[in-house]
């Protein structure tokens, strides 16, 4: 019985300042481990999108035209994101980047391309690229509700879909209309 009382007394004799210090150290360690976890998954997402983009470009033979230099933009952006993965999982950054949606702009570009310039659907490549960009635009609008640490990764995924769609629209506009 006396050992329990001594232990309780020892616990209460610990200065409050030391308790706060150890609590802050533990909190900082947990935040650091969470940032490592999130950064790793962000890097995985960027790597997957690099391979997915290369696959889409190769399948549709988008590397053959004069405007093919535009196809390097997502790869460059994904590599930059990959290298900065541990720094971009921040709520302030995400609030600034994700303050608007891309769906309206995608529809504003898609509808005239399909209706005015390709009425007879003679140009299958144009139709395919616009539909693919529309699908990517719609995928970028999917919301997956998760906890805070995984939310960063899903926002990166949405951003990658938007980047791919914007690039396809830019490629379509330059390749077919310039």
Beta strands, then each sheet from edge to edge (+ up, - down):
end
